[in-house]
Amino acid sequence: MQALDAVNDRWGKGALKLASGKVGAAPRAWGMKQDSKSPDYTTDLKQIPVARA
């Protein structure tokens, strides 16, 4: 954190940011596709899809 503060002190506030912070413009809005969700997605184990590689 000291290195981050030193760079920001030298090059100006916001020169470096934490990777968890948002970058650039506002994030795009998204949402889950509700029509793909099973009505019993948490209770019926037979409805869990099987992934094969």
C-alpha positions in Angstrom: 0.0 0.0 0.0 2.9 2.3 0.7 4.2 1.9 -2.9 0.7 2.7 -4.2 0.6 5.8 -2.1 4.1 6.9 -3.2 3.2 6.6 -6.9 -0.1 8.5 -6.4 1.8 11.2 -4.5 4.3 11.6 -7.3 2.0 11.3 -10.3 -1.2 12.5 -8.9 -4.3 11.1 -7.3 -5.7 8.2 -9.3 -2.5 7.4 -11.2 -2.8 3.9 -9.8 -5.8 2.1 -8.5 -6.5 -1.2 -6.9 -7.5 -4.0 -9.2 -10.8 -4.4 -7.5 -11.8 -0.8 -8.3 -13.8 0.1 -11.4 -11.9 1.2 -14.4 -13.0 3.7 -17.0 -16.7 4.3 -17.7 -19.6 3.0 -15.7 -20.0 -0.8 -15.8 -22.5 -2.2 -18.2 -25.8 -3.3 -16.8 -26.5 -7.0 -17.1 -28.9 -9.5 -15.7 -29.4 -13.2 -15.6 -31.5 -14.8 -18.3 -34.5 -15.7 -16.2 -36.1 -17.8 -19.0 -33.1 -20.2 -18.8 -33.6 -20.9 -15.1 -35.5 -24.0 -13.9 -38.4 -23.3 -11.6 -36.9 -25.8 -9.1 -33.2 -24.9 -9.7 -32.4 -25.2 -6.0 -34.5 -28.2 -5.0 -34.5 -30.8 -7.8 -31.0 -32.4 -8.2 -32.1 -34.1 -11.4 -32.4 -30.7 -13.1 -28.7 -29.8 -12.6 -26.9 -29.9 -16.0 -24.0 -32.3 -16.5 -20.9 -30.8 -18.1 -18.6 -33.2 -20.0 -15.2 -32.4 -21.4 
